[in-house]
Amino acid sequence: MTTEVATANGEVVKVRLVKGKPVADIDALRKYHREYYHLNKQECECEHCKTKFTSQSALVRHQRRNQKCALQRARTELEMLRNGQVTKISETDV
């Protein structure tokens, strides 16, 4: 059994009902999220290595995983500690 439901962007999608509960169509969900994030993308720049990214999530992933950027960030923090500009080192997931 299926029913139609209106989404946030005004699109109507068909939803299956399993045991009386709605189960969304996976392809429709993927399409909705792809369109939503495509519309809301904003260009970001890493403050340490000045690399530009097309989305905030790409920037966060870069800051967590990129070893060159982490090394550059550590060098910057070390210089700031030596100059007395910072008294606490940032905590990052390693």
MOPAC internal coordinates of N, CA, C and O (Angstrom, degrees):
PM7 1SCF
backbone

  N    0.0000 0     0.00 0     0.00 0    0    0    0
  C    1.4434 1     0.00 0     0.00 0    1    0    0
  C    1.5271 1   108.63 1     0.00 0    2    1    0
  O    1.2310 1   120.05 1   -43.88 1    3    2    1
  N    1.3324 1   117.51 1   136.12 1    3    2    1
  C    1.4570 1   121.95 1   179.94 1    5    3    2
  C    1.5202 1   110.16 1  -125.17 1    6    5    3
  O    1.2310 1   121.50 1   -22.10 1    7    6    5
  N    1.3350 1   114.74 1   157.90 1    7    6    5
  C    1.4557 1   122.14 1   175.43 1    9    7    6
  C    1.5171 1   107.99 1  -141.01 1   10    9    7
  O    1.2310 1   120.06 1   -21.59 1   11   10    9
  N    1.3123 1   117.48 1   158.41 1   11   10    9
  C    1.4629 1   121.26 1   179.99 1   13   11   10
  C    1.5205 1   109.81 1  -101.35 1   14   13   11
  O    1.2310 1   121.05 1   -42.34 1   15   14   13
  N    1.3452 1   115.59 1   137.66 1   15   14   13
  C    1.4585 1   122.30 1  -178.49 1   17   15   14
  C    1.5215 1   108.39 1  -131.70 1   18   17   15
  O    1.2310 1   120.35 1   -42.60 1   19   18   17
  N    1.3366 1   116.94 1   137.40 1   19   18   17
  C    1.4665 1   121.88 1   177.29 1   21   19   18
  C    1.5228 1   109.26 1   -84.24 1   22   21   19
  O    1.2310 1   120.30 1   -44.73 1   23   22   21
  N    1.3450 1   117.03 1   135.27 1   23   22   21
  C    1.4607 1   121.32 1   178.47 1   25   23   22
  C    1.5267 1   110.26 1   -91.86 1   26   25   23
  O    1.2310 1   120.80 1    -1.30 1   27   26   25
  N    1.3264 1   116.07 1   178.70 1   27   26   25
  C    1.4673 1   121.26 1  -177.51 1   29   27   26
  C    1.5265 1   112.35 1   -65.41 1   30   29   27
  O    1.2310 1   119.92 1   150.08 1   31   30   29
  N    1.3292 1   117.75 1   -29.92 1   31   30   29
  C    1.4590 1   119.95 1  -179.44 1   33   31   30
  C    1.5236 1   112.60 1   -92.08 1   34   33   31
  O    1.2310 1   120.21 1  -166.97 1   35   34   33
  N    1.3410 1   117.20 1    13.03 1   35   34   33
  C    1.4493 1   121.38 1   175.04 1   37   35   34
  C    1.5137 1   114.90 1    88.20 1   38   37   35
  O    1.2310 1   119.97 1   178.17 1   39   38   37
  N    1.3104 1   117.66 1    -1.83 1   39   38   37
  C    1.4576 1   122.01 1   179.71 1   41   39   38
  C    1.5292 1   109.35 1   -80.97 1   42   41   39
  O    1.2310 1   120.31 1   -38.38 1   43   42   41
  N    1.3029 1   117.01 1   141.62 1   43   42   41
  C    1.4597 1   122.33 1   178.43 1   45   43   42
  C    1.5221 1   108.39 1  -100.62 1   46   45   43
  O    1.2310 1   121.01 1   -54.18 1   47   46   45
  N    1.3419 1   115.68 1   125.82 1   47   46   45
  C    1.4556 1   120.28 1   179.58 1   49   47   46
  C    1.5212 1   109.68 1  -121.50 1   50   49   47
  O    1.2310 1   121.18 1   -28.56 1   51   50   49
  N    1.3153 1   115.35 1   151.44 1   51   50   49
  C    1.4564 1   120.62 1   176.92 1   53   51   50
  C    1.5213 1   108.70 1   -87.88 1   54   53   51
  O    1.2310 1   121.10 1   -43.67 1   55   54   53
  N    1.3340 1   115.50 1   136.33 1   55   54   53
  C    1.4474 1   121.59 1  -178.08 1   57   55   54
  C    1.5276 1   108.16 1  -124.45 1   58   57   55
  O    1.2310 1   121.13 1   -47.86 1   59   58   57
  N    1.3334 1   115.44 1   132.14 1   59   58   57
  C    1.4668 1   119.65 1   176.54 1   61   59   58
  C    1.5170 1   109.83 1   -79.26 1   62   61   59
  O    1.2310 1   120.77 1   -33.24 1   63   62   61
  N    1.3101 1   116.14 1   146.76 1   63   62   61
  C    1.4579 1   121.77 1   174.49 1   65   63   62
  C    1.5267 1   108.20 1  -108.38 1   66   65   63
  O    1.2310 1   120.81 1   -56.50 1   67   66   65
  N    1.3270 1   116.06 1   123.50 1   67   66   65
  C    1.4532 1   122.36 1   177.28 1   69   67   66
  C    1.5192 1   106.89 1  -121.01 1   70   69   67
  O    1.2310 1   120.86 1   -62.91 1   71   70   69
  N    1.3335 1   115.95 1   117.09 1   71   70   69
  C    1.4664 1   122.20 1  -176.41 1   73   71   70
  C    1.5205 1   111.04 1    55.08 1   74   73   71
  O    1.2310 1   120.44 1  -143.46 1   75   74   73
  N    1.3131 1   116.77 1    36.54 1   75   74   73
  C    1.4608 1   121.76 1   177.37 1   77   75   74
  C    1.5155 1   115.23 1    82.15 1   78   77   75
  O    1.2310 1   119.67 1   176.98 1   79   78   77
  N    1.3421 1   118.23 1    -3.02 1   79   78   77
  C    1.4643 1   121.97 1  -179.28 1   81   79   78
  C    1.5262 1   109.32 1  -107.96 1   82   81   79
  O    1.2310 1   120.22 1   -39.71 1   83   82   81
  N    1.3269 1   117.19 1   140.29 1   83   82   81
  C    1.4748 1   119.12 1  -179.08 1   85   83   82
  C    1.5239 1   111.80 1   -73.01 1   86   85   83
  O    1.2310 1   120.95 1   -42.57 1   87   86   85
  N    1.3217 1   115.79 1   137.43 1   87   86   85
  C    1.4588 1   123.10 1   174.87 1   89   87   86
  C    1.5215 1   105.80 1  -122.61 1   90   89   87
  O    1.2310 1   120.43 1   -64.14 1   91   90   89
  N    1.3065 1   116.78 1   115.86 1   91   90   89
  C    1.4625 1   121.22 1  -174.64 1   93   91   90
  C    1.5181 1   111.56 1   -73.40 1   94   93   91
  O    1.2310 1   121.03 1   -28.78 1   95   94   93
  N    1.3048 1   115.64 1   151.22 1   95   94   93
  C    1.4626 1   122.69 1   175.16 1   97   95   94
  C    1.5293 1   107.97 1   -73.58 1   98   97   95
  O    1.2310 1   120.23 1   -56.13 1   99   98   97
  N    1.3016 1   117.17 1   123.87 1   99   98   97
  C    1.4696 1   121.99 1  -175.55 1  101   99   98
  C    1.5266 1   111.28 1   -61.70 1  102  101   99
  O    1.2310 1   120.10 1   137.50 1  103  102  101
  N    1.3141 1   117.42 1   -42.50 1  103  102  101
  C    1.4672 1   120.15 1  -179.24 1  105  103  102
  C    1.5287 1   111.01 1   -63.65 1  106  105  103
  O    1.2310 1   120.23 1   140.94 1  107  106  105
  N    1.3344 1   117.17 1   -39.06 1  107  106  105
  C    1.4592 1   120.46 1   178.52 1  109  107  106
  C    1.5276 1   110.79 1   -66.33 1  110  109  107
  O    1.2310 1   120.30 1   141.09 1  111  110  109
  N    1.3381 1   117.04 1   -38.91 1  111  110  109
  C    1.4700 1   120.18 1   177.65 1  113  111  110
  C    1.5231 1   111.11 1   -64.63 1  114  113  111
  O    1.2310 1   120.67 1   135.92 1  115  114  113
  N    1.3214 1   116.33 1   -44.08 1  115  114  113
  C    1.4668 1   119.72 1   179.25 1  117  115  114
  C    1.5269 1   111.03 1   -62.01 1  118  117  115
  O    1.2310 1   120.97 1   137.33 1  119  118  117
  N    1.3240 1   115.75 1   -42.67 1  119  118  117
  C    1.4615 1   120.06 1   179.01 1  121  119  118
  C    1.5212 1   110.70 1   -62.63 1  122  121  119
  O    1.2310 1   120.26 1   136.20 1  123  122  121
  N    1.3326 1   117.10 1   -43.80 1  123  122  121
  C    1.4653 1   121.44 1  -179.97 1  125  123  122
  C    1.5240 1   110.64 1   -61.03 1  126  125  123
  O    1.2310 1   120.22 1   130.94 1  127  126  125
  N    1.3313 1   117.18 1   -49.06 1  127  126  125
  C    1.4686 1   119.96 1  -178.56 1  129  127  126
  C    1.5265 1   111.68 1   -66.34 1  130  129  127
  O    1.2310 1   119.94 1   141.85 1  131  130  129
  N    1.3261 1   117.72 1   -38.15 1  131  130  129
  C    1.4553 1   120.90 1   177.78 1  133  131  130
  C    1.5219 1   110.38 1   -61.04 1  134  133  131
  O    1.2310 1   120.19 1   134.11 1  135  134  133
  N    1.3200 1   117.23 1   -45.89 1  135  134  133
  C    1.4688 1   121.22 1   179.53 1  137  135  134
  C    1.5220 1   111.53 1   -67.10 1  138  137  135
  O    1.2310 1   120.35 1   139.39 1  139  138  137
  N    1.3352 1   116.94 1   -40.61 1  139  138  137
  C    1.4635 1   120.71 1  -179.33 1  141  139  138
  C    1.5289 1   110.66 1   -61.79 1  142  141  139
  O    1.2310 1   120.20 1   130.65 1  143  142  141
  N    1.3256 1   117.22 1   -49.35 1  143  142  141
  C    1.4571 1   120.06 1  -177.95 1  145  143  142
  C    1.5172 1   111.98 1   -72.17 1  146  145  143
  O    1.2310 1   119.90 1   151.70 1  147  146  145
  N    1.3123 1   117.80 1   -28.30 1  147  146  145
  C    1.4562 1   120.08 1   175.89 1  149  147  146
  C    1.5293 1   110.43 1   -66.27 1  150  149  147
  O    1.2310 1   120.27 1   141.07 1  151  150  149
  N    1.3337 1   117.10 1   -38.93 1  151  150  149
  C    1.4599 1   120.89 1   178.98 1  153  151  150
  C    1.5254 1   112.28 1   -71.70 1  154  153  151
  O    1.2310 1   120.08 1   148.58 1  155  154  153
  N    1.3343 1   117.45 1   -31.42 1  155  154  153
  C    1.4592 1   121.05 1  -173.56 1  157  155  154
  C    1.5268 1   113.90 1  -103.25 1  158  157  155
  O    1.2310 1   120.07 1  -161.95 1  159  158  157
  N    1.3175 1   117.47 1    18.05 1  159  158  157
  C    1.4662 1   120.06 1   177.77 1  161  159  158
  C    1.5239 1   109.99 1   -70.41 1  162  161  159
  O    1.2310 1   120.82 1   -36.47 1  163  162  161
  N    1.3131 1   116.03 1   143.53 1  163  162  161
  C    1.4574 1   120.46 1   172.91 1  165  163  162
  C    1.5271 1   108.00 1  -139.50 1  166  165  163
  O    1.2310 1   121.06 1   -41.18 1  167  166  165
  N    1.3019 1   115.58 1   138.82 1  167  166  165
  C    1.4534 1   119.96 1  -177.28 1  169  167  166
  C    1.5228 1   109.83 1   -71.69 1  170  169  167
  O    1.2310 1   120.65 1   -46.47 1  171  170  169
  N    1.3258 1   116.36 1   133.53 1  171  170  169
  C    1.4669 1   123.19 1  -179.59 1  173  171  170
  C    1.5186 1   109.16 1  -123.55 1  174  173  171
  O    1.2310 1   121.06 1   -22.48 1  175  174  173
  N    1.3220 1   115.59 1   157.52 1  175  174  173
  C    1.4604 1   120.65 1   178.89 1  177  175  174
  C    1.5159 1   109.15 1  -131.75 1  178  177  175
  O    1.2310 1   120.71 1   -44.47 1  179  178  177
  N    1.3214 1   116.24 1   135.53 1  179  178  177
  C    1.4590 1   121.58 1   177.58 1  181  179  178
  C    1.5275 1   108.21 1   -70.76 1  182  181  179
  O    1.2310 1   120.72 1   -51.43 1  183  182  181
  N    1.3141 1   116.23 1   128.57 1  183  182  181
  C    1.4687 1   119.72 1  -176.88 1  185  183  182
  C    1.5190 1   113.04 1   -72.75 1  186  185  183
  O    1.2310 1   120.06 1   164.12 1  187  186  185
  N    1.3309 1   117.50 1   -15.88 1  187  186  185
  C    1.4589 1   120.51 1  -177.05 1  189  187  186
  C    1.5220 1   112.88 1   -94.35 1  190  189  187
  O    1.2310 1   120.57 1   133.10 1  191  190  189
  N    1.3416 1   116.51 1   -46.90 1  191  190  189
  C    1.4701 1   118.44 1  -175.81 1  193  191  190
  C    1.5316 1   112.48 1  -111.25 1  194  193  191
  O    1.2310 1   120.01 1   179.97 1  195  194  193
  N    1.3296 1   117.58 1    -0.03 1  195  194  193
  C    1.4790 1   124.06 1   175.19 1  197  195  194
  C    1.5316 1   113.52 1    63.57 1  198  197  195
  O    1.2310 1   120.01 1  -156.73 1  199  198  197
  N    1.3351 1   117.58 1    23.27 1  199  198  197
  C    1.4584 1   121.29 1   175.42 1  201  199  198
  C    1.5216 1   108.74 1   -79.48 1  202  201  199
  O    1.2310 1   120.24 1   -40.98 1  203  202  201
  N    1.3365 1   117.15 1   139.02 1  203  202  201
  C    1.4606 1   121.09 1  -179.07 1  205  203  202
  C    1.5276 1   110.34 1   -97.24 1  206  205  203
  O    1.2310 1   120.87 1   -38.77 1  207  206  205
  N    1.3455 1   115.93 1   141.23 1  207  206  205
  C    1.4527 1   122.72 1  -179.37 1  209  207  206
  C    1.5220 1   109.16 1  -128.61 1  210  209  207
  O    1.2310 1   121.01 1   -25.59 1  211  210  209
  N    1.3318 1   115.68 1   154.41 1  211  210  209
  C    1.4600 1   119.95 1  -176.71 1  213  211  210
  C    1.5176 1   113.16 1   -84.86 1  214  213  211
  O    1.2310 1   119.39 1   167.67 1  215  214  213
  N    1.3367 1   118.76 1   -12.33 1  215  214  213
  C    1.4596 1   119.98 1  -179.78 1  217  215  214
  C    1.5229 1   110.34 1  -149.32 1  218  217  215
  O    1.2310 1   121.02 1   -18.49 1  219  218  217
  N    1.3215 1   115.66 1   161.51 1  219  218  217
  C    1.4564 1   122.25 1   179.38 1  221  219  218
  C    1.5280 1   110.20 1   -65.60 1  222  221  219
  O    1.2310 1   120.22 1   142.28 1  223  222  221
  N    1.3360 1   117.19 1   -37.72 1  223  222  221
  C    1.4596 1   119.91 1  -178.82 1  225  223  222
  C    1.5323 1   111.07 1   -65.62 1  226  225  223
  O    1.2310 1   119.73 1   144.19 1  227  226  225
  N    1.3272 1   118.12 1   -35.81 1  227  226  225
  C    1.4575 1   121.14 1   177.08 1  229  227  226
  C    1.5284 1   110.73 1   -66.34 1  230  229  227
  O    1.2310 1   120.35 1   141.97 1  231  230  229
  N    1.3281 1   116.94 1   -38.03 1  231  230  229
  C    1.4676 1   120.94 1   177.63 1  233  231  230
  C    1.5246 1   110.96 1   -64.89 1  234  233  231
  O    1.2310 1   120.02 1   135.21 1  235  234  233
  N    1.3182 1   117.57 1   -44.79 1  235  234  233
  C    1.4680 1   121.39 1   179.91 1  237  235  234
  C    1.5223 1   110.43 1   -63.66 1  238  237  235
  O    1.2310 1   120.21 1   137.13 1  239  238  237
  N    1.3308 1   117.20 1   -42.87 1  239  238  237
  C    1.4634 1   121.28 1   177.98 1  241  239  238
  C    1.5351 1   110.07 1   -62.07 1  242  241  239
  O    1.2310 1   120.23 1   138.92 1  243  242  241
  N    1.3309 1   117.17 1   -41.08 1  243  242  241
  C    1.4651 1   122.06 1   177.90 1  245  243  242
  C    1.5251 1   110.64 1   -61.17 1  246  245  243
  O    1.2310 1   120.44 1   134.21 1  247  246  245
  N    1.3321 1   116.76 1   -45.79 1  247  246  245
  C    1.4579 1   119.94 1  -177.20 1  249  247  246
  C    1.5281 1   111.83 1   -67.17 1  250  249  247
  O    1.2310 1   120.01 1   150.98 1  251  250  249
  N    1.3135 1   117.59 1   -29.02 1  251  250  249
  C    1.4675 1   120.32 1   179.19 1  253  251  250
  C    1.5205 1   112.93 1   -81.12 1  254  253  251
  O    1.2310 1   119.81 1   144.67 1  255  254  253
  N    1.3356 1   117.97 1   -35.33 1  255  254  253
  C    1.4599 1   120.84 1  -169.29 1  257  255  254
  C    1.5218 1   115.54 1  -106.75 1  258  257  255
  O    1.2310 1   119.32 1   154.87 1  259  258  257
  N    1.3132 1   118.91 1   -25.13 1  259  258  257
  C    1.4586 1   120.92 1  -172.49 1  261  259  258
  C    1.5235 1   110.67 1   -77.84 1  262  261  259
  O    1.2310 1   120.57 1   -63.92 1  263  262  261
  N    1.3360 1   116.52 1   116.08 1  263  262  261
  C    1.4574 1   121.67 1  -176.49 1  265  263  262
  C    1.5224 1   112.87 1   -71.18 1  266  265  263
  O    1.2310 1   120.07 1   144.13 1  267  266  265
  N    1.3388 1   117.47 1   -35.87 1  267  266  265
  C    1.4615 1   120.23 1   178.89 1  269  267  266
  C    1.5233 1   110.53 1   -64.53 1  270  269  267
  O    1.2310 1   120.58 1   138.39 1  271  270  269
  N    1.3221 1   116.50 1   -41.61 1  271  270  269
  C    1.4607 1   120.25 1   179.00 1  273  271  270
  C    1.5306 1   110.08 1   -67.19 1  274  273  271
  O    1.2310 1   120.14 1   139.98 1  275  274  273
  N    1.3271 1   117.33 1   -40.02 1  275  274  273
  C    1.4628 1   120.82 1   178.72 1  277  275  274
  C    1.5258 1   110.58 1   -62.85 1  278  277  275
  O    1.2310 1   120.29 1   139.87 1  279  278  277
  N    1.3281 1   117.04 1   -40.13 1  279  278  277
  C    1.4602 1   121.18 1   178.08 1  281  279  278
  C    1.5249 1   110.84 1   -65.31 1  282  281  279
  O    1.2310 1   120.43 1   137.39 1  283  282  281
  N    1.3072 1   116.78 1   -42.61 1  283  282  281
  C    1.4605 1   120.95 1   178.64 1  285  283  282
  C    1.5313 1   110.64 1   -65.22 1  286  285  283
  O    1.2310 1   120.46 1   140.20 1  287  286  285
  N    1.3430 1   116.73 1   -39.80 1  287  286  285
  C    1.4615 1   121.14 1   177.81 1  289  287  286
  C    1.5268 1   110.66 1   -63.75 1  290  289  287
  O    1.2310 1   120.48 1   140.21 1  291  290  289
  N    1.3356 1   116.69 1   -39.79 1  291  290  289
  C    1.4636 1   121.11 1   178.58 1  293  291  290
  C    1.5267 1   111.04 1   -66.41 1  294  293  291
  O    1.2310 1   120.47 1   139.98 1  295  294  293
  N    1.3357 1   116.70 1   -40.02 1  295  294  293
  C    1.4753 1   119.72 1   177.37 1  297  295  294
  C    1.5267 1   111.24 1   -62.19 1  298  297  295
  O    1.2310 1   120.85 1   137.82 1  299  298  297
  N    1.3288 1   115.99 1   -42.18 1  299  298  297
  C    1.4663 1   120.71 1   179.70 1  301  299  298
  C    1.5224 1   110.42 1   -63.20 1  302  301  299
  O    1.2310 1   120.38 1   135.69 1  303  302  301
  N    1.3407 1   116.87 1   -44.31 1  303  302  301
  C    1.4618 1   120.25 1   179.39 1  305  303  302
  C    1.5241 1   111.59 1   -65.54 1  306  305  303
  O    1.2310 1   120.28 1   142.84 1  307  306  305
  N    1.3357 1   117.08 1   -37.16 1  307  306  305
  C    1.4605 1   120.93 1   178.33 1  309  307  306
  C    1.5310 1   110.73 1   -64.27 1  310  309  307
  O    1.2310 1   120.51 1   136.51 1  311  310  309
  N    1.3226 1   116.62 1   -43.49 1  311  310  309
  C    1.4653 1   120.40 1   177.68 1  313  311  310
  C    1.5259 1   111.20 1   -62.53 1  314  313  311
  O    1.2310 1   120.94 1   139.60 1  315  314  313
  N    1.3367 1   115.82 1   -40.40 1  315  314  313
  C    1.4687 1   119.25 1   179.52 1  317  315  314
  C    1.5264 1   110.58 1   -66.66 1  318  317  315
  O    1.2310 1   119.88 1   143.49 1  319  318  317
  N    1.3401 1   117.84 1   -36.51 1  319  318  317
  C    1.4655 1   121.08 1   176.64 1  321  319  318
  C    1.5287 1   110.91 1   -66.28 1  322  321  319
  O    1.2310 1   120.77 1   138.18 1  323  322  321
  N    1.3230 1   116.13 1   -41.82 1  323  322  321
  C    1.4694 1   119.80 1   179.35 1  325  323  322
  C    1.5222 1   111.58 1   -63.72 1  326  325  323
  O    1.2310 1   120.40 1   144.69 1  327  326  325
  N    1.3220 1   116.84 1   -35.31 1  327  326  325
  C    1.4626 1   121.20 1  -179.36 1  329  327  326
  C    1.5232 1   112.63 1   -84.26 1  330  329  327
  O    1.2310 1   120.07 1   175.25 1  331  330  329
  N    1.3282 1   117.47 1    -4.75 1  331  330  329
  C    1.4564 1   121.07 1   179.06 1  333  331  330
  C    1.5203 1   114.26 1    78.08 1  334  333  331
  O    1.2310 1   119.80 1  -162.27 1  335  334  333
  N    1.3277 1   117.98 1    17.73 1  335  334  333
  C    1.4597 1   121.07 1  -179.20 1  337  335  334
  C    1.5206 1   112.23 1   -82.91 1  338  337  335
  O    1.2310 1   120.05 1   154.61 1  339  338  337
  N    1.3382 1   117.51 1   -25.39 1  339  338  337
  C    1.4626 1   122.11 1  -177.50 1  341  339  338
  C    1.5156 1   108.04 1  -129.82 1  342  341  339
  O    1.2310 1   121.17 1   -38.86 1  343  342  341
  N    1.3398 1   115.36 1   141.14 1  343  342  341
  C    1.4575 1   118.83 1   178.17 1  345  343  342
  C    1.5183 1   112.16 1  -110.05 1  346  345  343
  O    1.2310 1   119.52 1   168.98 1  347  346  345
  N    1.3422 1   118.53 1   -11.02 1  347  346  345
  C    1.4665 1   121.91 1  -179.42 1  349  347  346
  C    1.5195 1   109.24 1  -129.99 1  350  349  347
  O    1.2310 1   120.72 1   -45.18 1  351  350  349
  N    1.3218 1   116.22 1   134.82 1  351  350  349
  C    1.4555 1   122.31 1   177.47 1  353  351  350
  C    1.5214 1   108.71 1   -87.09 1  354  353  351
  O    1.2310 1   120.24 1   -40.14 1  355  354  353
  N    1.3191 1   117.14 1   139.86 1  355  354  353
  C    1.4679 1   120.99 1   179.77 1  357  355  354
  C    1.5119 1   110.65 1   -67.67 1  358  357  355
  O    1.2310 1   121.28 1   -30.88 1  359  358  357
  N    1.3415 1   115.15 1   149.12 1  359  358  357
  C    1.4592 1   120.59 1   178.87 1  361  359  358
  C    1.5107 1   108.39 1  -100.79 1  362  361  359
  O    1.2310 1   120.43 1   -55.45 1  363  362  361
  N    1.3334 1   116.78 1   124.55 1  363  362  361
  C    1.4520 1   121.40 1  -179.95 1  365  363  362
  C    1.5117 1   109.83 1  -126.03 1  366  365  363
  O    1.2310 1   120.45 1   -23.28 1  367  366  365
  N    1.3263 1   116.74 1   156.72 1  367  366  365
  C    1.4560 1   122.69 1   176.41 1  369  367  366
  C    1.5088 1   108.86 1   -79.22 1  370  369  367
  O    1.2310 1   120.23 1   -55.55 1  371  370  369
  N    1.2945 1   117.16 1   124.45 1  371  370  369
  C    1.4579 1   120.75 1   179.85 1  373  371  370
  C    1.4951 1   109.17 1  -112.99 1  374  373  371
  O    1.2310 1   120.10 1   180.00 1  375  374  373

